[in-house]
Amino acid sequence: MTDKLQAFRQYAVDYDCWFDDHPAVYHAQLRLLGRAVPSQGLGLEVGVGSGRFATPLGIRCGIDPSFPLAEMAKSRGVEVAIGVGEHLPYRSGSFDYAVMMTVICFLDDMTGVLLEVLRVLAPSGIIVVGFIERDGEIFRHYRREPEKGRFLRHAVFYSPDEVIRELRDVGVSRVKVAARERGFCILAGKKKIPGMNHPTRINVSFS
């Protein structure tokens, strides 16, 4: 078991309670993510955690490697599978959209996970990625916070340009910044249909 997975299992209750202890930050992130998550269709959250984002945004399915966190998400009404993003236990084309919220910083193989996410998306399915920007305001604040520090010390952070480039490289089209605030960034794009070169439209709000 890796040190980061051990942290999410051992301190699962602390992780979940953080959202209650910091309601303003939590609701701000929820608001930003809500700008990009579709209001209809079958969704999957990869790294669903305790379901703090999936439940209020109507994301029906989730996967997480931490059993304690997955049980919390299940108690909040999410259909949860125990597993990792590199090997998603779903058929190809199963979902209309997929969400990754503060997950990419903990991945050992971001490219592999993104390719798996695209596999389980339907043609023109939407992918939404929320992350803490490297050297941003939130990054600097969280690094000094003991509760977050025990998790983030295992993380690798990226700039928006780096994540945009990664998404495009694996086959995501029309990648856009759906929301950005205080060093927290939400990107959204569409699964590229093979052989389609003309522009496609992302059906999300960018206000």
C-alpha positions, 0 to 999 in steps of 0.5 A: 500500500502506498503512503498516500493511499494509507493516508486517505484510509487512516485519516478518512474521517479527518478528510471528510470533516474538513469540509464541515470545518471549512464551509466557505471554501467547500461551497466555493469549490462546489460552485466552481465545479458546478459551472462545468458539470452537466445537469443531465446524463450519467456521470462518474467521479473518479476519486469520489472520496467521501462523495462531498461533490458527487452528491450535491452535483447529481453524479450518480457513480464513483470510484475510489481506492479508499474503502472508508471514504467509499463507504461515506460516499455510499452513505450519501447515495453514490453508487461506489466501486473500490478501485483505481483510475488506471483500471476502471471497472466499467464498459467502454462508452458507459458514461456521458461525463466524468469528473476528477476533482482534486485527483490528478495531483495524486496520480502516479500515471495521469496519462493512463488514468485519463485514457481510461476515463476517455474509454468509459466515456460515450462519444463526445462525452465530457470530462471535467478536471478540477485541480489546485494550481501549482504556486497558486494562492490556495496551494500556498495556503493549504501547504501550511494547513496541518489537516491538508498537509498530511495529504498534500505532501504526497501530491504533485501539482501542475499549472493549467497549461500543463494539464491542458496540454495533457488533456489534448495529448490523450484526445480531449478536444475543445479544452477550456477553462470553465472556472478559475479562482484563487489558484483553483482551476476547472477545465472541461473538454470533450472526448474526441471522436476519431476522424472528426476534425471539425469543431465540437461544442461543449455544452457547459456554462463558462460564465 
